[in-house]
């Protein structure tokens, strides 16, 4: 990981308040990285927060296991990953948001 890559992660128990806590974590992290200045007019931070909320809610309802939310900023793109450990498999849903350009895979 190069010097221009920022990563932050948080873990949550499968409880109803996990989605609200994850929303706060993502918004606070992106604001701390000053992502909002470039992305506010496009609504990308709000989109990242909304999608995180949906994925964490699904993880609470359907997986019922510990949830990890990871934010990554690299090369002008934000990636938010919601991971759950379910049985023997680690399932991850990824949402990539590019600031001012098309999202990358």
Secondary structure, DSSP 8 states (H G I E B T S, - for coil): --TT-EEEEEEE-SSTTHHHHHHHHHHHHHHHTTHHHHHGGGTHHHHHHHHHHHHHHHIIIII-S-EEEEEEEETTEEEEEEEEEETTEEEEEEEEEESSS----
